[in-house]
Amino acid sequence: MNEQEMTQQEPEVVESPVEETAQEAEVIDLAALTAAAAKADEYLAMAQRTQADFDNFRRRNESVRADAFAEGQRTVVKAMLAVLDNLERALAAPAVEGDALRTGVEMTYKQMMAALEKLNVTVVDRLGEKFDPNIEDAVMQGSTDEGEPGTVCAVFQKGYLMGDHLLRAAMVKVVAD
């Protein structure tokens, strides 16, 4: 071969073992990177599910705690209704003017009613209204000369509501139909 032929011939590209290893490393690194990204996505999804589960747990616990607190309040108020009834009986007794004991009972009654009002306790007072078996217990029947048929003509024991919950049904006398 002469010199001219040698220059016209394209040089042969020979890959060295170092270049081959670099390409394989790139392929391996790409596969490892893809696997790591998939693992990261999996961990992110797991973390998001765990966070959502915890939020649901927290909300559920808040709801249960609030319900338990409200039930505790209702239980205490139910226990205090007997005391309130006795205060009302004491106030219904004949009064002597200037009686310090009666004044003390009146003050205690007012204070008790103010405390119950703060707790959203209301009296079921339906005298003269249509009988409602959901909030009243009929213990007697009255005659038609005591009022309209189906209405409450007397209240023997007051009923109380706390919000929408019935604490105690009113004991009433209802005019017969």
C-alpha positions as CSV (number, residue, x, y, z in Angstrom):
1,M,0.0,0.0,0.0
2,N,1.2,3.3,-0.8
3,E,0.8,6.4,1.1
4,Q,-2.1,7.7,-0.8
5,E,-4.1,4.6,-0.3
6,M,-3.5,4.7,3.4
7,T,-4.7,8.3,3.8
8,Q,-7.8,7.6,1.8
9,Q,-8.7,4.6,3.9
10,E,-10.9,5.5,6.9
11,P,-9.4,4.8,10.1
12,E,-11.0,1.9,11.9
13,V,-12.7,2.9,15.2
14,V,-11.8,0.5,17.9
15,E,-13.5,0.8,21.2
16,S,-11.4,0.5,24.1
17,P,-12.5,-1.6,27.1
18,V,-12.7,1.6,29.2
19,E,-15.3,3.2,26.9
20,E,-17.4,-0.1,26.9
21,T,-17.5,-0.1,30.7
22,A,-18.7,3.5,30.7
23,Q,-21.6,2.8,28.4
24,E,-22.6,-0.3,30.5
25,A,-22.4,1.9,33.6
26,E,-24.7,4.4,32.0
27,V,-27.2,1.7,31.3
28,I,-26.9,0.3,34.8
29,D,-27.2,3.7,36.3
30,L,-30.3,4.4,34.2
31,A,-31.9,1.2,35.4
32,A,-30.9,1.9,39.0
33,L,-32.3,5.4,38.7
34,T,-35.6,4.1,37.3
35,A,-35.9,1.6,40.1
36,A,-35.1,4.2,42.7
37,A,-37.7,6.6,41.3
38,A,-40.3,3.8,41.4
39,K,-39.4,3.0,45.0
40,A,-39.6,6.7,45.9
41,D,-43.1,6.9,44.3
42,E,-44.1,3.9,46.3
43,Y,-42.8,5.4,49.6
44,L,-44.5,8.7,48.8
45,A,-47.9,6.9,48.2
46,M,-47.4,5.0,51.4
47,A,-46.6,8.2,53.3
48,Q,-49.7,9.9,51.9
49,R,-51.9,6.9,52.8
50,T,-50.5,6.9,56.3
51,Q,-51.1,10.7,56.7
52,A,-54.7,10.3,55.5
53,D,-55.2,7.4,57.9
54,F,-53.9,9.5,60.7
55,D,-56.1,12.5,59.8
56,N,-59.1,10.2,59.7
57,F,-58.1,8.7,63.1
58,R,-57.7,12.2,64.6
59,R,-61.1,13.3,63.3
60,R,-62.8,10.2,64.6
61,N,-61.2,10.6,68.0
62,E,-62.3,14.3,68.2
63,S,-65.8,13.2,67.3
64,V,-65.8,10.4,69.9
65,R,-64.3,12.8,72.6
66,A,-66.9,15.5,71.8
67,D,-69.7,12.9,72.0
68,A,-68.4,11.5,75.3
69,F,-68.1,15.0,76.7
70,A,-71.7,15.9,75.7
71,E,-73.0,12.6,77.2
72,G,-71.2,13.4,80.4
73,Q,-72.8,16.8,80.5
74,R,-76.2,15.3,79.9
75,T,-75.6,12.8,82.7
76,V,-74.7,15.5,85.2
77,V,-77.6,17.7,84.2
78,K,-80.0,14.7,84.6
79,A,-78.7,14.2,88.1
80,M,-79.2,17.9,88.9
81,L,-82.9,17.9,87.7
82,A,-84.0,16.3,91.0
83,V,-82.3,19.2,92.9
84,L,-84.1,21.7,90.6
85,D,-87.4,20.0,91.3
86,N,-86.8,20.3,95.1
87,L,-85.9,23.9,94.7
88,E,-89.2,24.5,92.8
89,R,-91.2,22.7,95.5
90,A,-89.6,24.8,98.2
91,L,-90.5,28.0,96.3
92,A,-94.1,26.7,95.8
93,A,-94.5,26.5,99.6
94,P,-96.3,29.4,101.3
95,A,-94.0,32.2,102.0
96,V,-93.5,34.4,105.0
97,E,-92.4,38.0,104.1
98,G,-88.8,38.6,104.9
99,D,-87.9,35.0,105.2
100,A,-84.1,34.7,104.6
101,L,-84.3,31.0,103.9
102,R,-86.8,31.6,101.0
103,T,-84.6,34.4,99.7
104,G,-81.6,32.0,99.7
105,V,-83.6,29.3,97.9
106,E,-84.8,31.8,95.3
107,M,-81.2,32.9,94.7
108,T,-80.0,29.3,94.4
109,Y,-82.9,28.5,92.0
110,K,-82.0,31.5,89.8
111,Q,-78.3,30.5,89.8
112,M,-79.2,26.9,88.9
113,M,-81.4,28.1,86.0
114,A,-78.6,30.4,84.7
115,A,-76.1,27.5,84.8
116,L,-78.6,25.3,82.9
117,E,-79.3,28.0,80.3
118,K,-75.5,28.2,79.6
119,L,-75.6,24.5,78.9
120,N,-78.5,25.0,76.4
121,V,-81.0,23.3,78.7
122,T,-84.6,24.3,78.0
123,V,-87.9,23.5,79.8
124,V,-90.5,21.5,78.0
125,D,-93.5,23.6,78.8
126,R,-96.4,22.7,76.5
127,L,-99.4,23.4,78.7
128,G,-102.4,23.9,76.4
129,E,-100.6,22.6,73.3
130,K,-101.1,19.3,71.4
131,F,-99.7,16.3,73.2
132,D,-96.3,15.1,71.7
133,P,-95.4,11.6,72.8
134,N,-91.8,12.2,71.8
135,I,-91.2,14.7,74.6
136,E,-94.1,14.1,77.0
137,D,-95.4,11.1,79.0
138,A,-99.1,11.1,79.5
139,V,-99.8,9.8,83.0
140,M,-103.5,10.8,83.3
141,Q,-106.5,11.6,81.1
142,G,-108.5,14.7,81.5
143,S,-112.1,15.4,80.7
144,T,-113.2,17.4,77.7
145,D,-114.1,20.4,79.9
146,E,-110.4,20.8,80.8
147,G,-109.5,21.8,77.2
148,E,-109.3,20.7,73.6
149,P,-109.2,17.0,72.9
150,G,-105.6,15.8,72.5
151,T,-104.0,18.7,74.3
152,V,-102.0,18.9,77.6
153,C,-104.2,20.2,80.4
154,A,-101.8,19.8,83.4
155,V,-98.1,19.3,83.9
156,F,-97.0,17.2,86.9
157,Q,-93.3,17.2,86.3
158,K,-91.4,19.5,83.9
159,G,-89.5,18.0,81.1
160,Y,-86.1,19.2,79.9
161,L,-84.2,19.3,76.6
162,M,-80.5,19.8,76.2
163,G,-80.1,21.0,72.6
164,D,-81.9,18.3,70.6
165,H,-81.6,15.6,73.3
166,L,-84.4,14.9,75.7
167,L,-83.1,14.7,79.2
168,R,-86.4,14.0,80.9
169,A,-89.9,13.7,79.4
170,A,-92.6,15.9,81.0
171,M,-95.2,14.0,83.0
172,V,-98.6,15.5,81.8
173,K,-102.3,15.1,81.9
174,V,-103.9,14.9,78.5
175,V,-107.5,15.7,77.5
176,A,-109.1,12.5,76.1
177,D,-110.0,12.4,72.4
